[in-house]
Amino acid sequence: MIKTPDARWRLATQDIRLDQFESQSAVLFHCASGNTHLLDLFGACLVRFLQQGAMQQSELVFRVAESLNFELEEALQVHLETTLDSLQRLEVIEKL
């Protein structure tokens, strides 16, 4: 089992639109800023879960792994942290 920091995350705004682009990516439109971002399947999955409400990082990693049939391992945790940081810099999500 991997050790996961347990920060709580939520969408920075509900004013976003997420549309599937291809089987492995999605387009996110941030209505407030007018910016459009191409997300990989992993990032899109994170946003979709956070659209349901704020979640602990430990729950996010478990739910994404289960949803995408990934093993809970250190590489997944690193990818999760990198993706969360990227989405936070884009002002799509925020840490509580």
Residue pairs with C-beta under 8 A, 6 or more apart in sequence:
1 72
2 61
2 72
2 73
2 74
2 76
2 77
3 77
4 57
4 58
4 61
4 77
5 57
5 81
6 56
6 57
6 58
7 56
7 57
7 95
7 96
8 54
8 55
8 56
8 57
8 95
8 96
9 50
9 54
9 55
9 56
9 57
9 60
9 84
9 93
9 94
9 95
9 96
10 50
10 53
10 54
10 55
10 93
10 94
10 96
11 47
11 50
11 51
11 92
11 93
11 94
12 91
12 92
12 93
12 94
13 30
13 31
13 32
13 91
13 92
14 51
15 30
15 31
15 32
16 28
16 29
16 30
16 31
16 47
16 92
17 28
17 29
17 31
18 26
18 27
18 28
18 29
18 39
18 44
18 47
18 48
18 51
19 26
19 27
19 29
20 26
20 44
21 27
21 38
23 41
24 40
24 41
25 38
25 39
25 40
25 41
25 44
26 38
26 39
26 41
26 43
26 44
26 47
27 36
27 37
27 38
27 39
28 36
28 37
28 38
28 39
28 44
28 47
28 92
29 35
29 36
30 36
30 37
30 90
30 91
30 92
33 91
35 90
37 90
37 92
39 47
41 68
42 64
42 68
42 79
42 80
42 83
43 83
43 86
43 87
45 64
45 67
45 68
46 60
46 64
46 80
46 83
46 84
46 87
46 93
47 87
47 92
47 93
49 55
49 60
49 63
49 64
49 67
50 60
50 93
54 96
55 63
57 80
57 84
60 80
60 84
61 72
61 76
61 77
61 80
62 72
64 70
64 76
64 80
65 71
65 72
65 76
70 76
84 93
87 93
88 94
88 95
